[in-house]
Amino acid sequence: MDRKIRVVQYGVGKMSVYTMRYVYEKGGEIVGAIDVNPDVIGKDIGEIMGCEPKGVKVVSAEEAEKVLKETKPDIAIVTTMSLLSDVEDALMLCAKVGVNAITTCEEAFYPWNSNPQLTKKIDETAKQTGCTITGSGYQDIYWGELITAIAGSTQTIKKIKGSSSYNVEEYGIALAKAHGAGLSLEDFEKEVASADKISDAERQEIINAGNYAPSYMWNVNGWLCSKLGLTVENQTQKCVPQTYKEDIQSSTLGMTVKAGMATGMSAVVTTTTKEGITIESECIGKVYSKEDFDKNEWTIEGEPNTTLVINRPATVELTCATVVNRIPDVINSEPGYVTTEKMGELKYRIKPLNEYVK
């Protein structure tokens, strides 16, 4: 492509401060910005980024279709919510008008195993208009490609076991609430944990109806199985509240999480496959105490055993850099809802993004 890649930023919160800057630094340009928050609507994106004015003002989501049609972007970056149903309007709009889209929505990483009907709907619309929709972020590498790369150097695999922790304070209120942060243990049991105390048949019925609320690892396990060519036999999920011995102030929730209340949750997803390989992955999202820090640890059990540990990853920045580096892959991809394991290896972009577009 012989011009700058044109990007619309859909969702102008904490993550967009990085995605927008990274787009500019990689030789692209922001041509539109959309949000629902009245506190940012009307602001120049430069003010949000903490730099000089860029001549692009944030507009209401009610004007999203108008912005997409008038600016004709090559891609939209959607950084809003964590469930596919929550970003349905944004992704369906992009699919409808034929604009490629990449989202940090965690379920969007591999939604075929948690909301197949909505994914199919987006897929069919995107194919009709010739655009590509996908989900990416931190999990693309640190819960995905790193693990499958290690698998490629392993003779036999019996089990893949992973654990990753992150501070919900860094991702906004929607994510914090989805993790049960701030709830009493009784309310956590009712609102979060009880959803997974059901039979496999009941869960599948909820999934088919588009009403399932997966933990992040539910979709990661699906992505890993797809990438590794594994056939899923059974998959279960269990959510356990996390607590702390002292009160913790949460700026995101705007409250003090009292000692003994849920600071967040641990979600463990176990997948068994016909090939005999089990994947057991855990994500721990909570309001951090002063002792906590991000950690990512994966072990492949087999011949040989291999463990990968990454302490204190800059999860927010890594998420945003991954999304921006994926932009050429999305534009180059075939139309439809295409998950990233089908896009090939994620590469560092040393040249402007447009130079990687076919």
Steps between C-alpha positions, in 0.01 A plus 500: 500500500649834395325715763456508876260251653186680613365398840183575693531458876176356642511542877714782636593379848818382671608261227452750218768728643749235392333365184465846349858600582632171366307547175664839447843365595460215249424742217121483505246771571186527710216638289214459746425425864177373657381461858189499721655694789375863506820599683712429191257573217606822329861479618790493255672162517829680561368610838414141585841381386675778692657660193438778248156524332450253215199666340276200576221538752324219682139459388207314652439135417171616352706648217719192453353397164534853366865516611586166341334589172650849481857418608524169311758346734703192417428362845328577829659423836227412750611532864183494707358190672598140576208293365412455133138596565623829650693591183239360262375841389850626421616185319173455310510862390855454369395180323191669355692795350797286394763632741761261640500486880729372774385498861656448841175332612631187669220271386558615143838320502322172421122549534407194296495289819302745718259692275494317163172646377609863536845418361337338198277804452800736501693259277229481236450877492874566474531252214221677313671840529856368458650599834669313785408501870725357772603516864854539627707634785724367775364147465600483133864454601520431872217247517521392137801514271762459773334179614454354152860591415623304801271214398676499165826411676344219704499132401191392693245698701280370780382825652523875448454697821491879518437779748490874447418785738413862433378808685138577411565863600685550172216401267194694606183444695331254261783250537525549876129428545518199270756355743269552797729761656331679786235234562436327828581129489128426511431725203802357316353153538164616366620728220822334381580151629150352475498546122742207463335258740302342219517189283682489167166483320368804686818694423479415132140615491602834652788529251271430206261767626785754516465552876822342629753716686837330444816574690787609280661156503185338359573668168878459536463122533288499184766704317778266618308191391433653159865602455631160611244300303343347809142370516311616809313228690395695807558841656409624849542824690517582870512851649637554852500836684826665601518687832751704699566533872476881497282765340607601147402825333384460139507813288336315211205382709494823699480310828693335777500122464472389859714220643339166421299633203577383148789694348446304178509138395700203384345318206629152415408348164574131435483359147537132410567395141467187288874507448555446874641847573343694788514879519449655843523877506434752774460876490508701821354848467466711813557837663865472597638541850845649548654151483343397169645524151421366153631152431467263205605136542448205267625142522494234231515154654638228275835430342661720604325705771534873438393797713481860387471778762459869428490727806362851496405519131367843399165346414324816383780614272554146369129471423496825307825437312374157399178648361685763297757252368212273392342771281671396173406135564135595537498711185677225305271226629212338319155648581292380793553447869857371494670413828871575523630143509408498129696820428846362561782618722471849647797708389673812624432789264824688446362682195177703474193276519388572146819342361380161628164520323481304177 
